């Protein structure tokens, strides 16, 4: 597997782990976290099968905006994690 794909998958796995860890807290919606995990798993599957649409520096995955709409606080590690995924996607894919 290419190094950039492997690093991207690690970023996705980190965000999934953070989402799953947050599911027990009362301040975050379990439904929204489940939706995020499902989307991250879909993106991961597309990366692994070479089906992820190239960003070409312009497209985003929409993760950071979606998470920023509901996550608290806004300096949440989860928001940082999905932001890192978005940045890596735009720069490397």
Residue pairs with C-beta under 8 A, 6 or more apart in sequence:
4 92
4 93
5 47
5 48
7 88
7 92
8 47
8 85
8 88
8 89
8 92
8 93
9 44
9 47
9 48
11 81
11 84
11 85
11 88
12 40
12 43
12 44
12 47
12 85
13 44
14 81
14 84
15 36
15 40
15 63
15 78
15 81
15 82
15 85
16 37
16 40
16 41
16 44
18 77
18 78
18 81
19 33
19 36
19 37
19 40
19 78
20 33
20 37
22 28
22 33
22 78
23 30
23 33
23 34
27 72
28 70
28 71
28 72
29 70
32 70
36 63
36 66
36 67
36 82
39 63
40 63
40 85
43 52
43 61
43 85
45 51
46 52
52 93
53 59
54 93
55 89
55 90
55 93
57 90
57 91
58 90
59 89
59 90
60 86
60 89
60 90
61 85
61 86
61 89
63 82
63 85
63 86
64 79
64 82
64 83
64 86
67 76
67 78
67 79
67 82
68 74
68 79
71 78
71 79
